[in-house]
Amino acid sequence: MFEVFWGVLATAFGVVIASDFRGAAHRFHAITQAATPFAGSRTPVLGVGFLRAVAGAFAVIGPIVLALGLLGLWRGEAGPVGPQGPPMAPAWIAVPLVLFVGVILWWTWRSSGPLRREWDTGTRVRRVAAVGLTLSVVAFLVLMAAGQGAWAVTSHLVGGLCGLLLLVSGDRVGR
């Protein structure tokens, strides 16, 4: 199941960023530069061209992984681990992960964070996508901690699609 979701997201992100659909590659580059901690005003090490080349590789590999995942589902090879699904994460892994993700979410929603900037644009699409991305991260953690791996991967897919929506709904950057 993971291969199917990964294939869908890799294909979608790869095609959108490699083709620079509605300036998505430039916008993604600007967002990653703004989101890099301690970067300051340094010149970026990697440019948009390199980002588009890597995205092109994902656009090619994504459909292959998607096809392999669908073939595995069709053959009945894919499924949960064990009769009840994957085991619950132990507390010594879950607690630090929740704290780390909590810090990341706080950082992205603070007054100068990338998701707060998306919210402040005022468009309904961006606000829904920013909230959807945040809720999918929280749902992913909760579902993984509860041992619901298939649903956790589904929330991961929803978050990826919300992130993709943020990329293509923005202003054309760098044009």
N, C-alpha and C positions, 0 to 999 in steps of 0.2 A: 504494500500500500504506500509505503514511503517513496518508492521509486515513481509511482504514478504522480503523487503530489510534487515531488522534486522535479520531475519531467515537465509538469505543467508550469511551475514557477520559473524554471530555468529557461524554458522556451519563451514564455511571455516576457520576462525581463530581458533576455538576450536579444529578442527581435526588437523590442521597443528601444533599448539603449543602443544597440548596434546601428539601427536605422535612424537614430536621433529623432524619433517621432515626436513632434511638437516640442522639440528642444529638450527631450528627456535626458539625454546624455550630458548636456551642459548643466542642466538643473541638478542631476545626480552628483555631478562633479562639484558643483557649488555647495550642495548640502553636505557632502562628505568633508569638504574642506572646512565648512563652518562647524561641523560636528566633531572635528578632530581636536581632542583636548591638548592643550599646551602648544598649539600650532602657531598662535599669534598671527602675525601678518607675513609669515614666511612664504616664499614662492613655492607652489605645489611641486612635489617631486615628480609625480606622474600626471600627464595631461589627459585631455578628453580623448585624443586619438588612441592612446593606450587602453583607456577604459572601453572604448568602442570595440577595439580588437578582442579584448577579453570577453566582452559581451557577445561578440560574434561566435566565439568558441562555445559559449553556453547555448546560443541559438542553434548551433549544429548538434551539440551533444544532448540537449534537452529532449528533442523528439525521439532520439534513440533510446534514452533511459525511459521515457514515457511508454514507448512501444514495448520494451522489455518488461516493464511493470504491468502493463495491461495483459501481456502474454502470460506472465506469472499468475495474475489473478484468474485468467481464463482457465489455466491448467490446474488451479487450486493450490498452487505452491505458496502463495502469499497468505498471510493471516497472522493472528496474534500469537505470541509466544506462550505456549502452554494453554491449558483449558480456560483459564480466567484472564488471559492477556498478559502483558508484561508485568513484572513485579513492581511493587511500590518502591519509590526511591528511599534509601535510608536517610534518617534525619541529618547525619553528618554531611550528606551531599545536598539535601533539600534546603536546609537553613541558610548556608552560605550562598547558594544559588538565588534564593528568594531575596536575600539582602543585596546581592550584587544587582539583580534586576530592578529592585526597588530604587537603588541609587541611580541606575541608568534612566529609569522612568522619571525620577525627580529631575535629573539633569536635562532630559529632553523637554520637560514641561516647565522648567524655570523661565523667568521672564525673557531671557535671550536664547532659549533652547530652540531646536529646530521644529519640534511639534507645536510649541507655543507660537512661533512665527507663522506656521501654517494656519493655526486657529485664528490668529489676529488678522489674516487676510479678509476674513468675513464671509467668504463664499461657503455655501452650504455643503458642497461636495468636499472641499478640503476639510471642513470641520468633521464631517461624518467619517472621512477616511482617517483622520488623526485619532479620533476616538476609537474607531474600529481597530486600528493598529495597536493602540494601547490595551484595549480589552482583549484582543487576541493574544497578546503577550501574557497577560494575567491568566487568561483561560488556559494557555499552554502550560504554564507552571502548575496550576491547580490540577489540571487533568493528568499531567505526568506524575505529580506527587500521589494522585489517587490510583495510579496504575492503569489509566485509560489511554493507552498509547495511540490507538486509532483516532479517537476524538481529539487528542492533543495535536496530532498531525493535521487534522482538519482545521483546527483553530490556527495552526501555523500557515496553512494555505490561505485562509481568510486574511490573516495579517499581511501576507505577501501581496495579495491582490489589493489590499488597502494601500500598501506602500506603492504599488504600481500606479494606482489611481492618483496618489499624491504627485508622482512624477509627471504624469501626462496632463494633469489638470492645472499645472502651474503656468506662469508667464514664460515666454520664450527667453531663456537666459543665454547670454553670450552670442547673440546674433546681431 
